[in-house]
Structures are given as structure tokens and as C-alpha cells.
Amino acid sequence: MEKPVVRVGVIGAGNVGSALVQLLNDPARHEALVDAATGQLELVGVAVRDPTKGRPGLPSGLLTDATALVNRDDLDILVELAGGIEPTRSFVESALRRGVSVVTANKALVAESGTALAQLAHQHGADFFYEAAVGGGVPILRALRTSLAGERINRVLGIVNGTTNFILSKMTSEGSDYADVLAEAQALGFAEADPSADVEGFDAAAKVQILSSLAFGTELKGEQISREGITGVRDVDVEFARRAGFVIKLLGVAERVGESGVSRRVHPAMIPDEHPLASVHGAMNAVFVEGVASGPLMWLGQGAGGEPTATAVLGDVLDAARNRVSGRHDVPFTVDSTLRSVSAGDLSTAFYISIDVLDRPGVLASVASIFGRHGVSIQSMEQSGFADEARLSFLTHLAMTSDVEATVAELGRLEAVDRVGACIRVLDGGAK
Ligand SMILES: NC(=O)c1ccc[n+]([C@@H]2O[C@H](COP(=O)([O-])OP(=O)(O)OC[C@H]3O[C@@H](n4cnc5c(N)ncnc54)[C@H](OP(=O)(O)O)[C@@H]3O)[C@@H](O)[C@H]2O)c1
């Protein structure tokens, strides 16, 4: 029997868009694509900023601009691979209003307006899918949405930014300095010329919000969550962690707090060597989920790159095509409006704190008294270096984050303290 035709338009022919077009046009995949879509996928247009510029591997007849593509009245699925918030959101909204299903890899847009866009899709009988927005080629969102739909999840921990994991892994394996490794990552194309979205944790924060929405039902509406990047992590911190049996990773965390609280945050963390996330090296991504009945689960894979990311996009396209052919669409996840956001300061955790001090008598006593005044108890202390290089490194017992922040602020004001070098959380208090 003749299979129905499902017309697909793509905005963007960059890293991901061009890889997707290749996958869609790959003759070796043709039958499998038709089977999975239960229809014949037809690529009807690829929008770029400048359609007059030739693109290798892309027939010039397919090139168009985004407005023309979105306004086609025969489109079934729009794949948005341009990135950014505007004009992208307007293209997506316009397609959804016409009942066209949308697939995107745009974490910034989903974190900013995901709930509203999913509702808009639902109202117009369309799908809004974004598997590739978290973890690139790692299929974690569909697992949360379907396989774990009935599970009560307590915590999701993610290494969801390849650039920062590449930098921290190199600092760990080679003992190199942050600035040197960042320059190397930029030269190798693992970091942007302006790396702030990655190294300041913005990219990971958007992904944490998306993971949290599926794990707990938090709304996707562009909230600011607690965020700290890796720019303050020094080689001495990485080395201290190594000697103490930890590795430092940039961790995205979404966790249930009590019955109705959720904490969402991004920060560097010391992870015990034995934890599965400690062995996630280089630019790899991983998401670790702790469910009540399932126990621990982990997904690992390539969090970026044209082909891996396009694979996740293609999965969404096939899902949307199947729905199209059968005349149905997926219902968006339910927002739980009873959830309250718990601030990072209200959580109790153990910390590693490192301070550069003047090497003279009495300094340790004044430092220790500041910890004591704020009720932060010291688990262990190490003194290293001397003269200008003197440094005190502490591991604390569990303490309220706000008390530790007050301790660090007061330490910074102490005349004998040159500077507070690091204040890094220790995952689960370092429990092994
Ligand atoms: N790269 C990855 O590994 C990766 C991983 C996960 C998610 N993502 C997400 O996937 C999306 C695409 O990333 P990418 O790396 O493929 O980006 P990219 O290489 O910068 O490509 C962007 C493409 O979008 C086109 N474009 C931008 N604005 C447009 C507009 N207003 N109208 C029409 N076309 C427009 C550009 O056209 P021109 O060619 O004419 O400039 C270009 O072809 C982003 O949301 C990104 O966050 C990427």
C-alpha cells in the first residue's frame, strides 16, 4: 500500500542541520525511516540566513528563508536547528499555530518558553519535541517521559556540558591550569571563542531546568536557577581532590527536597572516585537518575557534535511523523504547581574550602574560630606551601550552605587571608 507523505522543513544547515539532512537523505536508511515513520518523509526545504550561498551536500533547490518555509501550507513537521530565542521562537509559534509539529534541539528556547510552546502545540493538535536539547545524542528525555513516567524520582545529576567536562578532565589528567586548557579547548573546537555560556554554567542551567520539568513537573518559563561555573577552579583544587579520592565535575542537579520542594542548581562538585559520574571523561555527557523503585540509572554518550545530535533529532522527527500519520499527538508533561523551589542556601552539604593565607603564627586559630562562629564543623584540614604560597584546605562536615557562605565571606575579610580560592560542594558529603 502507498505510504502517506510527511513533509519536513528544517531551519538551519549548520553542524546539526546539515547532519540531519544527510541522515534523512541516506539511501541505506530509507526503508528503516519509512517503517519507523509509517510514512514517506519528504524534505521540502532547508532555511538558512543566506539562501543564495551554496552549501556542499545540499541541493540549491531546497534552500529557502525561514519565513517562507514556516508559511508553507503543506508542512507537517518543522525542525528548528537555528538556535537562539528570537526570531526562532516566532517561527516555532507560527508553525505550531498552523498545527505543524515542531522538533528542536534548542535548550535555551525550551528552558525559556517550553511549557507555553508545549501547550500551544497541544491546543493545535501538534507535537513539540526536543530530545536533543539535553545531552545531544543521549536519549534521556524520552526515557524520563515514557520509561520512567510511573517512577518517583528523587534526584537527577548530570554532566551535561561537554566543554566544561573536557576542561576539567584535562586539568585532572594533566595537572594543567584552567586558562591553558581553555585555550587548548578553543583551538580544538571544543570551546567557543566566547566560552561564557559553557564555563559560567548557563548552558548546563537550561538543561537542568528541562530535566527537572520531566522528572518533577517544574514549569519551563525562563526562571533563573542557582548557577556557578568553573572559572574559579584551580589546578591546586583539582590536585587536592585527586589526593583525597575525588574528581571535580560541573554538575547539574535537580532534586526533590521533602514532600513538595525541588532544588535546581549548577555548580562544580567533588565527586567520589567510585561514583559512576567520576569516570565520565572528556567531552562526554552523562545523566544519573535516582528513582525509588528503579534505583540508580545512568545514560552516557556524546553530548554534542552534528551526527550524534542529529540522531536524537531524527528520533523526534520519526515520532512526530508516526503521530501525524495516525492523526494523534502527544500530551505535554503536567506542570505540578504545588512544587516550591528550594534555594541552594537552604540545603545542607559538605564543602571543600581552600584559602591562601599569610604564613605567620596565629592564622590557623583565627580561621578556625570563624568556622566555629558560623557552626561549620571541620572534618579535616591540610596545610601546604609556605611564605607567599601558604594555603589551608578544609573539608567540612555537613553544613547549611548559607552558613558556609557566611564563613567564606568573613574569611575573605580576615587580614591574614590573601583570598578564598575555592568553595566547592562535596557530593553526598563524600560518602563512598
Ligand atoms: N552543535 C551541537 O553539537 C549541538 C548539540 C545539541 C544541541 N544543539 C543545538 O542545535 C541548534 C543548532 O546548533 P548548530 O551547532 O547546528 O548551529 P550552527 O552550526 O551555528 O548553525 C545554525 C544554522 O542556523 C541558520 N540560521 C540561524 N539563524 C537563522 C535565521 N534567522 N533564519 C534562517 N536560518 C538561520 C544558520 O544559517 P547560515 O548558515 O546562513 O548562517 C545556520 O545554518 C542550537 O539550538 C544548538 O544549541 C547543538
The ligand as an SDF file (V2000), in Angstrom:
LIG
                    3D

 48 52  0  0  0  0  0  0  0  0999 V2000
   26.2160   21.6300   17.7030 N   0  0  0  0  0  0  0  0  0  0  0  0
   25.8830   20.7540   18.6070 C   0  0  0  0  0  0  0  0  0  0  0  0
   26.6450   19.8170   18.8800 O   0  0  0  0  0  0  0  0  0  0  0  0
   24.5690   20.8450   19.3220 C   0  0  0  0  0  0  0  0  0  0  0  0
   24.2390   19.8920   20.3260 C   0  0  0  0  0  0  0  0  0  0  0  0
   22.9870   19.9600   20.9500 C   0  0  0  0  0  0  0  0  0  0  0  0
   22.1170   20.9800   20.6080 C   0  0  0  0  0  0  0  0  0  0  0  0
   22.4850   21.9010   19.6710 N   0  0  0  0  0  0  0  0  0  0  0  0
   21.5380   22.9600   19.3370 C   0  0  0  0  0  0  0  0  0  0  0  0
   21.1740   22.8240   17.9700 O   0  0  0  0  0  0  0  0  0  0  0  0
   20.9230   24.0970   17.4130 C   0  0  0  0  0  0  0  0  0  0  0  0
   21.8060   24.2960   16.1500 C   0  0  0  0  0  0  0  0  0  0  0  0
   23.1570   24.1990   16.5300 O   0  0  0  0  0  0  0  0  0  0  0  0
   24.3290   24.1910   15.4190 P   0  0  0  0  0  0  0  0  0  0  0  0
   25.5810   23.9000   16.1580 O   0  0  0  0  0  0  0  0  0  0  0  0
   23.9280   23.3190   14.2800 O   0  0  0  0  0  0  0  0  0  0  0  0
   24.3220   25.7300   14.9690 O   0  0  0  0  0  0  0  0  0  0  0  0
   25.1440   26.3960   13.7570 P   0  0  0  0  0  0  0  0  0  0  0  0
   26.2000   25.4720   13.2640 O   0  0  0  0  0  0  0  0  0  0  0  0
   25.5220   27.7500   14.2270 O   0  0  0  0  0  0  0  0  0  0  0  0
   24.0420   26.5320   12.5990 O   0  0  0  0  0  0  0  0  0  0  0  0
   22.9540   27.3980   12.6880 C   0  0  0  0  0  0  0  0  0  0  0  0
   22.2270   27.3790   11.3580 C   0  0  0  0  0  0  0  0  0  0  0  0
   21.0170   28.1090   11.5350 O   0  0  0  0  0  0  0  0  0  0  0  0
   20.8900   29.0550   10.4660 C   0  0  0  0  0  0  0  0  0  0  0  0
   20.1490   30.2140   10.9770 N   0  0  0  0  0  0  0  0  0  0  0  0
   20.4190   30.9570   12.0710 C   0  0  0  0  0  0  0  0  0  0  0  0
   19.5090   31.9340   12.2150 N   0  0  0  0  0  0  0  0  0  0  0  0
   18.6450   31.7980   11.1620 C   0  0  0  0  0  0  0  0  0  0  0  0
   17.5130   32.5230   10.7410 C   0  0  0  0  0  0  0  0  0  0  0  0
   17.0540   33.5720   11.4130 N   0  0  0  0  0  0  0  0  0  0  0  0
   16.8620   32.0910    9.6190 N   0  0  0  0  0  0  0  0  0  0  0  0
   17.3180   31.0130    8.9170 C   0  0  0  0  0  0  0  0  0  0  0  0
   18.4040   30.2980    9.2730 N   0  0  0  0  0  0  0  0  0  0  0  0
   19.0560   30.6870   10.3950 C   0  0  0  0  0  0  0  0  0  0  0  0
   22.2970   29.3980   10.0550 C   0  0  0  0  0  0  0  0  0  0  0  0
   22.2730   29.9030    8.7380 O   0  0  0  0  0  0  0  0  0  0  0  0
   23.6230   30.3510    7.9590 P   0  0  0  0  0  0  0  0  0  0  0  0
   24.3130   29.0440    7.6040 O   0  0  0  0  0  0  0  0  0  0  0  0
   23.1480   31.0860    6.7550 O   0  0  0  0  0  0  0  0  0  0  0  0
   24.4000   31.1760    8.9430 O   0  0  0  0  0  0  0  0  0  0  0  0
   22.9820   28.0280   10.2030 C   0  0  0  0  0  0  0  0  0  0  0  0
   22.8270   27.2790    9.0320 O   0  0  0  0  0  0  0  0  0  0  0  0
   21.1880   25.1180   18.5270 C   0  0  0  0  0  0  0  0  0  0  0  0
   19.9790   25.4170   19.1880 O   0  0  0  0  0  0  0  0  0  0  0  0
   22.1090   24.3700   19.4670 C   0  0  0  0  0  0  0  0  0  0  0  0
   22.0070   24.8060   20.8050 O   0  0  0  0  0  0  0  0  0  0  0  0
   23.6740   21.8550   19.0230 C   0  0  0  0  0  0  0  0  0  0  0  0
  1  2  1  0
  2  3  2  0
  2  4  1  0
  4  5  1  0
  4 48  2  0
  5  6  2  0
  6  7  1  0
  7  8  2  0
  8  9  1  0
  8 48  1  0
  9 10  1  0
  9 46  1  0
 10 11  1  0
 11 12  1  0
 11 44  1  0
 12 13  1  0
 13 14  1  0
 14 15  2  0
 14 16  1  0
 14 17  1  0
 17 18  1  0
 18 19  2  0
 18 20  1  0
 18 21  1  0
 21 22  1  0
 22 23  1  0
 23 24  1  0
 23 42  1  0
 24 25  1  0
 25 26  1  0
 25 36  1  0
 26 27  1  0
 26 35  1  0
 27 28  2  0
 28 29  1  0
 29 30  1  0
 29 35  2  0
 30 31  1  0
 30 32  2  0
 32 33  1  0
 33 34  2  0
 34 35  1  0
 36 37  1  0
 36 42  1  0
 37 38  1  0
 38 39  2  0
 38 40  1  0
 38 41  1  0
 42 43  1  0
 44 45  1  0
 44 46  1  0
 46 47  1  0
M  CHG  2   8   1  16  -1
M  END
$$$$
